[in-house]
Amino acid sequence: MKKVIFMIASLAVLAACSAAPKQVGINAVPEKLSTAITKAGRTCTTNEDCVAVQKGCCECAGYAAVNVKSAQKIQKIWQNECQNAPCTREMCYVQIEPECQQGICVGKPKTMDSYFGK
């Protein structure tokens, strides 16, 4: 009887652990997200084919330019891996303007005045 109770309790603990929200560290850069960005498509024909995606759970990790189709997959991974991620409140100047150059999405750093307005 003790073994049965122990097994039931163990299964309950395992179920609770698997249902708990994923916890990540401060300013995390999950491996799944990094891999998805590395493998992302970057082909384009116009600037509208390119978008910026976060390289980590927080803005300070920076951004990468990818094509729109790849961004949809990356966004799903970001939401799954980063939904409970804590971020520091520091200001980061890492945003990019995605554009298409010679058929490849690239990102050029935003100008400083774009952060503060004119």
CYANA upper distance limits for C-alpha pairs under 8 A (distance plus 0.5 A):
  1 MET  CA      5 ILE  CA      6.83
  2 LYS  CA      6 PHE  CA      6.57
  3 LYS  CA      7 MET  CA      6.58
  4 VAL  CA      8 ILE  CA      6.69
  5 ILE  CA      9 ALA  CA      6.60
  6 PHE  CA     10 SER  CA      6.54
  7 MET  CA     11 LEU  CA      6.66
  8 ILE  CA     12 ALA  CA      6.68
  9 ALA  CA     13 VAL  CA      6.76
 10 SER  CA     14 LEU  CA      6.73
 11 LEU  CA     15 ALA  CA      6.58
 12 ALA  CA     16 ALA  CA      6.67
 13 VAL  CA     17 CYS  CA      6.67
 14 LEU  CA     18 SER  CA      6.73
 15 ALA  CA     19 ALA  CA      6.73
 16 ALA  CA     20 ALA  CA      6.68
 21 PRO  CA     84 ASN  CA      7.86
 22 LYS  CA     81 GLU  CA      7.67
 22 LYS  CA     84 ASN  CA      7.45
 23 GLN  CA     84 ASN  CA      6.75
 23 GLN  CA     85 ALA  CA      7.37
 24 VAL  CA     28 ALA  CA      6.77
 24 VAL  CA     81 GLU  CA      8.33
 24 VAL  CA     82 CYS  CA      7.74
 24 VAL  CA     84 ASN  CA      7.52
 24 VAL  CA     85 ALA  CA      6.00
 24 VAL  CA     86 PRO  CA      8.15
 25 GLY  CA     85 ALA  CA      7.07
 25 GLY  CA     86 PRO  CA      7.36
 26 ILE  CA     85 ALA  CA      6.96
 26 ILE  CA     86 PRO  CA      5.45
 26 ILE  CA     87 CYS  CA      5.94
 26 ILE  CA     88 THR  CA      7.58
 27 ASN  CA     56 GLY  CA      7.72
 27 ASN  CA     57 CYS  CA      6.63
 27 ASN  CA     58 CYS  CA      6.01
 27 ASN  CA     60 CYS  CA      8.21
 27 ASN  CA     61 ALA  CA      7.95
 27 ASN  CA     85 ALA  CA      7.61
 27 ASN  CA     86 PRO  CA      6.93
 27 ASN  CA     87 CYS  CA      5.49
 27 ASN  CA     88 THR  CA      7.28
 28 ALA  CA     56 GLY  CA      6.56
 28 ALA  CA     57 CYS  CA      6.04
 28 ALA  CA     58 CYS  CA      7.66
 28 ALA  CA     82 CYS  CA      8.36
 28 ALA  CA     85 ALA  CA      7.45
 29 VAL  CA     33 LEU  CA      7.61
 29 VAL  CA     34 SER  CA      7.50
 29 VAL  CA     55 LYS  CA      7.42
 29 VAL  CA     56 GLY  CA      4.72
 29 VAL  CA     57 CYS  CA      6.46
 29 VAL  CA     61 ALA  CA      7.82
 30 PRO  CA     34 SER  CA      6.89
 30 PRO  CA     56 GLY  CA      7.20
 30 PRO  CA     57 CYS  CA      8.11
 30 PRO  CA     81 GLU  CA      7.23
 30 PRO  CA     82 CYS  CA      8.47
 31 GLU  CA     35 THR  CA      6.54
 32 LYS  CA     36 ALA  CA      6.65
 32 LYS  CA     77 ILE  CA      7.76
 32 LYS  CA     81 GLU  CA      8.38
 33 LEU  CA     37 ILE  CA      6.75
 33 LEU  CA     55 LYS  CA      7.64
 33 LEU  CA     56 GLY  CA      7.60
 33 LEU  CA     74 ILE  CA      7.33
 33 LEU  CA     77 ILE  CA      6.68
 33 LEU  CA     78 TRP  CA      6.83
 33 LEU  CA     81 GLU  CA      8.08
 34 SER  CA     38 THR  CA      6.65
 34 SER  CA     55 LYS  CA      7.05
 34 SER  CA     56 GLY  CA      8.05
 35 THR  CA     39 LYS  CA      6.68
 36 ALA  CA     40 ALA  CA      6.37
 36 ALA  CA     74 ILE  CA      6.72
 37 ILE  CA     55 LYS  CA      7.80
 37 ILE  CA     64 ALA  CA      8.04
 37 ILE  CA     66 VAL  CA      8.33
 37 ILE  CA     74 ILE  CA      7.37
 40 ALA  CA     66 VAL  CA      6.92
 40 ALA  CA     67 ASN  CA      8.21
 40 ALA  CA     70 SER  CA      5.96
 40 ALA  CA     71 ALA  CA      8.30
 41 GLY  CA     66 VAL  CA      6.59
 41 GLY  CA     67 ASN  CA      6.35
 41 GLY  CA     69 LYS  CA      8.26
 41 GLY  CA     70 SER  CA      6.25
 42 ARG  CA     50 CYS  CA      8.09
 42 ARG  CA     65 ALA  CA      7.79
 42 ARG  CA     66 VAL  CA      5.24
 42 ARG  CA     67 ASN  CA      5.49
 42 ARG  CA     70 SER  CA      8.47
 42 ARG  CA    104 ILE  CA      5.82
 42 ARG  CA    105 CYS  CA      5.47
 42 ARG  CA    106 VAL  CA      8.37
 43 THR  CA     66 VAL  CA      8.33
 43 THR  CA     67 ASN  CA      6.79
 43 THR  CA    103 GLY  CA      6.03
 43 THR  CA    104 ILE  CA      5.17
 43 THR  CA    105 CYS  CA      6.63
 44 CYS  CA     49 ASP  CA      5.93
 44 CYS  CA     50 CYS  CA      7.30
 44 CYS  CA     67 ASN  CA      7.06
 44 CYS  CA    100 CYS  CA      6.48
 44 CYS  CA    103 GLY  CA      5.40
 44 CYS  CA    104 ILE  CA      6.01
 44 CYS  CA    105 CYS  CA      6.70
 45 THR  CA     49 ASP  CA      7.22
 45 THR  CA    100 CYS  CA      7.10
 45 THR  CA    103 GLY  CA      6.03
 45 THR  CA    104 ILE  CA      8.42
 46 THR  CA     50 CYS  CA      8.10
 46 THR  CA     99 GLU  CA      8.01
 46 THR  CA    100 CYS  CA      6.09
 46 THR  CA    103 GLY  CA      8.43
 47 ASN  CA     98 PRO  CA      7.54
 47 ASN  CA     99 GLU  CA      4.98
 47 ASN  CA    100 CYS  CA      5.19
 47 ASN  CA    105 CYS  CA      8.24
 48 GLU  CA     99 GLU  CA      7.98
 48 GLU  CA    100 CYS  CA      8.48
 49 ASP  CA     67 ASN  CA      5.97
 49 ASP  CA     68 VAL  CA      6.18
 49 ASP  CA    100 CYS  CA      7.88
 49 ASP  CA    105 CYS  CA      8.30
 50 CYS  CA     65 ALA  CA      6.82
 50 CYS  CA     66 VAL  CA      6.04
 50 CYS  CA     67 ASN  CA      4.95
 50 CYS  CA     68 VAL  CA      6.20
 50 CYS  CA     98 PRO  CA      6.21
 50 CYS  CA     99 GLU  CA      6.40
 50 CYS  CA    100 CYS  CA      7.05
 50 CYS  CA    105 CYS  CA      6.04
 50 CYS  CA    106 VAL  CA      8.37
 51 VAL  CA     65 ALA  CA      6.06
 51 VAL  CA     66 VAL  CA      6.19
 51 VAL  CA     67 ASN  CA      6.59
 51 VAL  CA     68 VAL  CA      6.53
 51 VAL  CA     71 ALA  CA      7.60
 51 VAL  CA     98 PRO  CA      6.00
 51 VAL  CA     99 GLU  CA      8.28
 51 VAL  CA    105 CYS  CA      8.49
 52 ALA  CA     63 TYR  CA      6.45
 52 ALA  CA     64 ALA  CA      5.96
 52 ALA  CA     65 ALA  CA      5.10
 52 ALA  CA     66 VAL  CA      6.93
 52 ALA  CA     71 ALA  CA      8.43
 52 ALA  CA     96 ILE  CA      7.33
 52 ALA  CA     97 GLU  CA      7.78
 52 ALA  CA     98 PRO  CA      6.35
 52 ALA  CA    107 GLY  CA      7.97
 53 VAL  CA     63 TYR  CA      5.84
 53 VAL  CA     64 ALA  CA      5.94
 53 VAL  CA     65 ALA  CA      6.97
 53 VAL  CA     66 VAL  CA      7.76
 53 VAL  CA     71 ALA  CA      7.17
 53 VAL  CA     74 ILE  CA      8.06
 53 VAL  CA     75 GLN  CA      8.08
 54 GLN  CA     58 CYS  CA      7.84
 54 GLN  CA     59 GLU  CA      6.96
 54 GLN  CA     61 ALA  CA      7.57
 54 GLN  CA     62 GLY  CA      6.49
 54 GLN  CA     63 TYR  CA      4.98
 54 GLN  CA     64 ALA  CA      7.02
 55 LYS  CA     59 GLU  CA      8.45
 55 LYS  CA     61 ALA  CA      6.09
 55 LYS  CA     62 GLY  CA      6.04
 55 LYS  CA     63 TYR  CA      5.69
 55 LYS  CA     64 ALA  CA      6.90
 56 GLY  CA     60 CYS  CA      8.37
 56 GLY  CA     61 ALA  CA      5.62
 56 GLY  CA     62 GLY  CA      7.67
 56 GLY  CA     78 TRP  CA      8.34
 57 CYS  CA     61 ALA  CA      7.92
 57 CYS  CA     78 TRP  CA      7.45
 57 CYS  CA     81 GLU  CA      8.29
 57 CYS  CA     82 CYS  CA      5.66
 57 CYS  CA     85 ALA  CA      6.85
 57 CYS  CA     87 CYS  CA      8.15
 58 CYS  CA     85 ALA  CA      8.37
 58 CYS  CA     86 PRO  CA      8.50
 58 CYS  CA     87 CYS  CA      6.24
 59 GLU  CA     63 TYR  CA      8.11
 59 GLU  CA     92 CYS  CA      7.54
 59 GLU  CA     94 VAL  CA      7.92
 60 CYS  CA     91 MET  CA      8.18
 60 CYS  CA     92 CYS  CA      5.77
 60 CYS  CA     93 TYR  CA      8.16
 60 CYS  CA     94 VAL  CA      7.04
 61 ALA  CA     94 VAL  CA      8.32
 62 GLY  CA     94 VAL  CA      5.58
 62 GLY  CA     95 GLN  CA      7.09
 63 TYR  CA     94 VAL  CA      7.30
 63 TYR  CA     95 GLN  CA      6.70
 63 TYR  CA     96 ILE  CA      7.08
 64 ALA  CA     96 ILE  CA      8.22
 64 ALA  CA    106 VAL  CA      8.14
 64 ALA  CA    107 GLY  CA      7.09
 65 ALA  CA     96 ILE  CA      8.41
 65 ALA  CA     98 PRO  CA      5.93
 65 ALA  CA     99 GLU  CA      8.23
 65 ALA  CA    105 CYS  CA      6.09
 65 ALA  CA    106 VAL  CA      5.68
 65 ALA  CA    107 GLY  CA      5.75
 66 VAL  CA     70 SER  CA      6.93
 66 VAL  CA     71 ALA  CA      6.84
 66 VAL  CA     98 PRO  CA      8.46
 66 VAL  CA    105 CYS  CA      6.14
 66 VAL  CA    106 VAL  CA      7.91
 67 ASN  CA     71 ALA  CA      6.79
 67 ASN  CA    105 CYS  CA      6.95
 68 VAL  CA     72 GLN  CA      7.12
 69 LYS  CA     73 LYS  CA      7.74
 70 SER  CA     74 ILE  CA      6.80
 71 ALA  CA     75 GLN  CA      6.42
 72 GLN  CA     76 LYS  CA      7.03
 73 LYS  CA     77 ILE  CA      6.99
 74 ILE  CA     78 TRP  CA      6.53
 75 GLN  CA     79 GLN  CA      6.61
 76 LYS  CA     80 ASN  CA      6.76
 77 ILE  CA     81 GLU  CA      6.46
 78 TRP  CA     82 CYS  CA      5.98
 78 TRP  CA     83 GLN  CA      8.05
 79 GLN  CA     83 GLN  CA      5.80
 93 TYR  CA    112 MET  CA      8.20
 93 TYR  CA    115 TYR  CA      8.38
 94 VAL  CA    109 PRO  CA      7.33
 94 VAL  CA    110 LYS  CA      8.17
 95 GLN  CA    109 PRO  CA      6.62
 95 GLN  CA    110 LYS  CA      6.35
 96 ILE  CA    107 GLY  CA      5.78
 96 ILE  CA    108 LYS  CA      5.77
 96 ILE  CA    109 PRO  CA      4.89
 96 ILE  CA    110 LYS  CA      5.56
 97 GLU  CA    107 GLY  CA      5.84
 97 GLU  CA    108 LYS  CA      5.84
 97 GLU  CA    109 PRO  CA      6.75
 97 GLU  CA    110 LYS  CA      6.42
 98 PRO  CA    105 CYS  CA      7.09
 98 PRO  CA    106 VAL  CA      6.18
 98 PRO  CA    107 GLY  CA      4.80
 98 PRO  CA    108 LYS  CA      7.04
 99 GLU  CA    105 CYS  CA      6.12
 99 GLU  CA    106 VAL  CA      6.09
 99 GLU  CA    107 GLY  CA      6.64
 99 GLU  CA    108 LYS  CA      8.25
100 CYS  CA    104 ILE  CA      5.92
100 CYS  CA    105 CYS  CA      5.10
100 CYS  CA    106 VAL  CA      6.73
101 GLN  CA    105 CYS  CA      6.86
101 GLN  CA    106 VAL  CA      7.25
110 LYS  CA    114 SER  CA      7.04
110 LYS  CA    115 TYR  CA      8.47
111 THR  CA    115 TYR  CA      7.95
112 MET  CA    116 PHE  CA      7.62
113 ASP  CA    117 GLY  CA      6.17
113 ASP  CA    118 LYS  CA      6.98
114 SER  CA    118 LYS  CA      8.16
